[in-house]
């Protein structure tokens, strides 16, 4: 599957601008991590781009619709990573892609939320500010902190370094993302 094909699938299922931006941020972060880990950048970008593709249209069946579509397309590795991007689904984490998608999903959304409440946006955001906000349970209350911490643990990265990595990716794309 190409990124162009993945975008076509995404836009056939999702129209919500916030959700589309979330998936674009994950696409960019996952692509950057693939480069860092010397993995397949397009595969990782597609996993980020499509991880919530079915959520808007079929929230009760998420992620089964997109996972089945990926299985049909022969994209087993991406399908598995997407089926595992929430720990409560009890899907095993067998690849670095699985772990990275989990580690990046909730946290990237949280970092975007942190940037949105700052006058300078992402430009001056630092990891220490994000960590402080993570401790404030009332800020971005829907973000499941246990998912953030479990993802970091499984990926084997230090929280502050992981946050900094994501911030830097978002900074490089701040105009497009509106952060």
N, C-alpha and C positions, 0 to 999 in steps of 0.2 A: 504494500500500500504506500502511496506517496502522500506527502503533506497536502497536495492539492485535492486528492481523493478524500482525505480525512476532513478537510475543510468543507467539502461538499456534504459529507455525512453530518458534520456538526450543524451546518446551517439548515439542513433538512429537519433537524430535531429541535433546535434551540434558536429563539429570537430575543430573549431577554438580554439587554445590553450589559447588565452587571455580570450575569453568568458568562456571557461571551468574553468579557474582559478577564474574568477569573480564569477561564480556560486558556486565554492567550497568555496571561502571566505565567501559568503553569507550563505552557509550551516553551516559553523563553527560558524559564528556570531549568526545566528538564534538559533542554538542548545544551545549556551551559554546563550542567553537571555531566552530561554525556561527554562533552569535550574534555572536561577535567579528568574523568575516569577512563578516557580513551574508549568509549563505547559508541554505538551507532547513533549519531545525532538525530537522524530523521526518525528512527524508531522511538527514541526517548521523547522527542518533540511531539510525535503523534500520541503517545501515551498521555502526556500532559494535556494536549489539546482535546482529546476525546474522553478524558476520565469522568466527566459529568455530562456528557452529551445527551443522555436520555433523561436527565433529572427533571427538566422543565416539563416535558410532555408526559413522562411516566414516573413520577416520584416514588410511587409505591413499588415499582418493579426495578428501580435503579439498583445496581448497574446492569441488571440482566439483559436488557434490550441491547445496549451497546456491546456488551461482552459477547452475546450471541452473534451479532453482526460481525464482530471481529473474528470469531471462530469460523463463520461462513467464508470470510475472506482469507482464511489461513494464517491469521495474525495471532498465533497462540500465545506468544510471549507478552504482547501488549494486552491481550484479553486477560491473561492471568494477573498482570500487574494492576489492571483496572478493577478486577474482581477482588483484589486484596487491599485497595486503598483506604480501607476503614477496618480497624482491628476487630471491631465487634462482629464482623462477618466471618471471623475465624477461618480465613483462608491463609495457608502457610506462605511465608515470605521465603522464596527459594532463590531469587535472583537479586542482583544489585538494583535492577530496574524496579522491582517490587518495593524494595526498601526505600529507594529514592523518591518514588511517587508518594508513598505514605509520608515520608519526612518533609516533603515540600508542599503538599496540598493545604492543610489547615494553616500552616505557618505562613505561607505566601499570602493567603487571604488576610491573615492577621496583620502582616506587615503593611499591606495595602491600607487596611483600616487605620493603622498607626499613622501612615503618611497623610491620610485624608484629614486628620484633625490638626495637622501642623501647618502654620502659615507658609512655610517654605516647601511643603510637601516632602517628597522622598529625599530632596537635595541635602538636607542636614540631618537626616535620621541616622541614628547610631544603634548598634546592638543593645547597649545598656538601656536605652529608652524603651526598646521593644521588650526586653526582659522585665523591666519595671511594669509595663502595661500587662504582660502575661500574668503577673501576680495580682492585678486588679480584676477580680472576677466579674465586675459590672461592665468593664470595657469589652466591647465585642463579645458579649456574653454567650453568643451561640457557638463561638469557636471552642472546640473541646480541647482543653489544655492537655489532657492525658494522651490524646492523639499526637499532639506536638511532641511531647516528651518521649513517647514510645517510638515515634518515627526517628527521632534523633538517636535514640539508643540503638535501634536496629541498623541504621545507616552507619553507626560507629563514628559519628562526628561530634565535636564539641558544640554546644548550643550557640554560643556567641559567634564562633567562626561560621557556623551554618547560617545564622541570621545575617551576618555581614556579607556572605556570598550572595544570598538572595537579594539583599538591598542593592548591592553593586549591579546585579543583572537588571533590576528594576530601574535603577538610575540611568543606565545606558539606553533605556527605552521609555523614559518618563514622559516625553511628549506624546508618543503614540498611546500610552496607557492612561494618561491623565493623572499621573501621580506626582 
